[in-house]
Amino acid sequence: MKPVFIEAITLDDAWHQAVYNLFEHGRRYTIDQGSYAGSERIEFDFVVIRIKAPGEEPRLPKIPEQLNIPSPVSEDYVVSYFNDYIIGGKKADGEDYTYGERLTNAQKRDGSFLNQIEEAIKRYKKEGFGTNQIILQVGQPSDLLLDDPPCLRHVDTKIRDNTLHFFPYFRSWDLWGGFPANLAALQLLKEYMASEIGVHDGEIIASSKGLHIYRHVEELAKLRFGKS
């Protein structure tokens, strides 16, 4: 195992550093089970990415126009993704889950439903900031039976020095398009929660044992950094 630590300023900086470091430290293998089974991807064994100012621009990857590479994600997509899949509590026919359903419409033992986001805000405001208990859970034991379980398992939180920080963990994570969309949407969530709690917006320290790039987009990633 070869853990990698990346320290970045903005979300754009984090994406560029992660793609560059993946070619330096990633491991190539054939996917036995999961998305694109039978094809190859290159993946970090384990990575921790600290983003000091995720609220600053640019939030999405900026690619020089002369390279003629399509942007991995658009601002419009991030906004709709945030509304539909992070804070939205519904899921479409055929969907086993959405992050928003798990976060805002979680079923409790008594059969009632819990909005984890609003409950986290309420508890911080009522009980104070000196706690390690406020974690937003996405994963659940029955996910082991799904063909495609949630990639995002939880978003842990901490308030220090009157500042809210996020610690998301992804079991598997598409670096090219998923990473920028996920983190930009989670940043919007963090800003909302910080405003509601009455604290400053802080860092994102994300981790994953499966941050990867699929073979079919590898050439685009190599072209961005002039790698052969």
N, C-alpha and C positions, 0 to 999 in steps of 0.2 A: 504494500500500500504506500502511496506517495501523496500525503495531504499537501494542498497548496493554499497559501493565504495571499489574498489580493487586497490592497488598500487603494480606494479610489475616492475621488471628490464628488463627481456627479454620476447620474445613472448612465449617461453616454460614455463617460470615462470607464465605468465599471464594465460595460459591455465590450468596449474595445480591448481593455486589458484581458478580459476573460477569453475572448476569441484568440488573441495573440498567444496567451499562455497555454491555451488548450493544445496548440500545435507543438509547444515546447514540452509539455508535461502530461498530455493526455495519452490514453491507452486505446488502441484500435482493437475491436472485437466484433464478432458476428452475433446478431441478436437472435437468441433462441426463442424467446417469448416476449410478446408486447408489440408496440407499434413498429411496423416495418420489419416483422420477423423474417429472418433469412438474409437481410441486408446488413451492411456494416455501419458502425458509427464510431466516432472517437470521443472519449469520455474521461473526465477527471476521476481518479479514484475517490477523492473527497476534496471539496473546496469550501473555503470560507471567504466571503467577499464583504468587506466593510466599505460602506458608502457614507462618507461624512456629511455630505450636503445633498441628499437626494431630491430636495425641493428646488434646487437651483437648475437653471437651464444650461445646456440642453438635457431634456429628460429622455428623449428618444435618440437612437443612433443617428449621427450625422455622417453621411458618406459623401465624399467629394463627387460632384456631378460628372467630372471627366472619366470616372471609372465605369459609368453606365451600369451601376448595380442598383436594382430596385431596393427601396427602403424596406427593412424587415417588418415594420409596423407603422401605421399612421396614427396621428392624434385623434382622428375621428373614431378609429377602432378602439383606442384606449378608453375613450369616454363611454362608448356603448358597452364595452367589456366591463367597465367598472359598474355601470348602472344595471346591466343584465346579469352579470356573473359574480360580482363581489357583494353588492348590497341588495341585489334583487333576490327575492325568496322563491321564485318559481323555477320549474324545470319543464322543458318541452317533452312531448311524447317521444319515447325512445331513449331519453337521457336517464342514466342511473342516478345522477347527482349533478349539482352545480356547486361551486364554492359558496355562492350566495345562499343557496338553500340550506347548506350545512351551517353557515354563519348566522343567518337571520331567522331560520325556521327549524331549529333543531328540536326534536321531540324529547321531552323529559320522561322520567320514569312514570309519572302519574298520567301521561298521555297528553298533557298540555305542551305548548311550544315556547321555545326560548329564543329571543334575539340576542345572540352572544355579544354583538357589537354594542348594543344599547346597555346590556347588563354590565359589560366591562366599564363603560363610561360611568354608569351609576355607582358602581362599587368604588372606583377611584375617587369620585367626588365625595362619596359618603364616608369611606373607610380610610382614606389617605393613601399616600404614595409608597409607603414603606412595606411593600409586599412582593412576593414572587408568585402569587397565585393567579394572576390575571393573564390567562392564555386563551387564545381563540382556536378552538379545535375544529379541524376539518375531517381528519381521519377517524375511522371507527373500526372495531374488530371485524365486522362483517365485510369490510372492503376486501379482505383476503379472498373472498369468493367471487369477486368481480373480474371480468375479463380485462377491464381497464380501470383500476382503482385510481383515486385522486392522486395527482402528482404532489400538490401542496398538502402537507399533512397537518401543519399548524402554523400559527403566527403567534409567537411568544411576545410579551411586551414588558417593558420596564420604564419607570419614570425616575430619572435621576437629575438633580439640579433643575427641577421644574421643567423637564424636557422629556417628551415621549419618544421612545426608541422601539423599533420593530425587529424581531428575530425570526424571520420565516425559514421553514425547513421544507425542502422539496426532495421526495424520494427519487424522482426522475425529472429532468428539466431540459427542454429544448432550448439551447443557447441562442440560436439564430433568431427565432421569432417569438418564442415563448417568454424568454428571460426579459426582454424589454417591455413587453405588454404586461406581464405579471407584476413587475416591480413598479412600473408607472402607475398601474391601478392600485397597488398596495400603498404607494405613496399618497394617492388621493384619499385613501381610507385613513391613513395615519394623520393627514392634515385635518380631516373631518373630526376624528376622535380628539386630537390635541385641542382643537378649537372648542369642542363641546366640554372637555374637561377643564379648560382654562390654563393650558400649559403650552410651552414652545414645541415646535416640530423638530424632531431629532434625526438620528441616524437610522439606517437600515443595515443590519449585519445578517446576511443571508448565508445559508449553508446547504450543501447537497452532496449526496454520494453518487449522483447520476447526472451531472451537468454535461451535456453532449451536443455534438453536431452530427446530423445524419449525412450519409455519403452523398445523397442527391443534392445537398447544398454546400458540400465541402469546397467545390471549385469556386463558388462565389466568395466564401470566406477566405480562401487562399488569395484570390484576386485582390481583395481589400488590402492585404498586407504584403503583396508582392511575393508570396511564397509559391514555390513550384511543387 
